Amino acid sequence: MRAKIGLITGASRGLGKNTALAMARQGIDVVLTYHSQQALAQEVVDEIKALGRQAVALQLDVAQAKTFAAFTDNLKQALQANWQTQQFDFLVNNAGTGIHAPFAETSEEMFDSMVNIHLKSTFFLTQKLLPLLADGGRIVNISSGLARFTLPGYSAYAAMKGGIEVLTRYMAKELGARQIAVNTVAPGAIETDFGQGLVRDNKDVNAFIASQTALGRVGVPDDIGPMITALLSENNRWVNAQRIEVSGGMNI
């Protein structure tokens, strides 16, 4: 029986990288995508192989839905070449960027960028990949704590994440006949380079978030990747159509 294979988008750095490595540590082989950081993606591949798992990195710009058909073909070829299969088991829709702008100053171009990168990509990339996703598989869509609580400047970004949370429930309903479970993981503020590293590098922001979090600190990538991986396991096979916030109890 072949190893389980997970596909995670945007895994050359940050939470995506952490999740890819966490998956490998749990015996899952990994296909990871990167936008432009090929060298960083290859480093992740090498780290995964050092853990004894197989991995491959494929280029993907999630903002360009017209490329998804070609990406699906590339994935099919990679699966055949590396695993002698045309199916994978887990999809983690992680890739994304953020913007910080007041509602009154958010341009149409900024808004459209968030639509394409977050909401449209999760919808249509998943749609294209369905023929390759094994029955009984798992999908995890990444949202944000900002879909529940509000911080000024994140209206466009958070609106997309709210859409993803609704979409997750519809996916779960419509893919249930194939025994595919679909859930949302919503991280709180995490110390990464996301948003130019604001949470990680700005001491005032970091301290404010810690003060608003029940566990008294800001999250780190190791708080998120292992949790996403746990959601893929058979131990959580009956968890479906749920939004799970991983924020240490932020703004409760």
C-alpha angles and dihedrals in degrees: 000000000000123000119263112264126210128195116206123180122218096018104144090098146354122022092346092058091045091051093047091053092045090053091051091051088056093053099263121136114224141221108189130186131214132188104211107331099093094156092053090047090053089052089056090049090052091049091051092049089050086058089057098256132115120247142170133186123219128187116243134163104201090195090068108070091176089070095056095091091054091046090052089054090049090050091050090053092047092050091051095045097045104029105016090237138099096214137077130192112214132041121192112187097204109136116114150121132217137225128203115206135131114260091246091053101043108117126216089247091055091048093048089050091056091048092052098042099043117017104025093043094051090049101045102031090054089047091053093047097050095096089057097044111096121238108259090032130137134238124196119189117197117228130161141245084244089076088068104033128031134236118177114254100036102082097119095042094045093047089059091050090050088054091051090054092055091044090053091061092049091049090051091051096047098040095045091094087067091048090245112149118209125195140166124232113198114194121201122220109321132189101247136115089267110129091016090304094291097152094043100042106031106081094197093051091045092050093047093052091047089053090054094049122088093220090052103237143071118265124257128207092259087064091062114032096058091047092054089048091050089055089060094056128099087246087073098038093123095054106102138156091008134141109218116189116206103191108119088250101307118187096354 
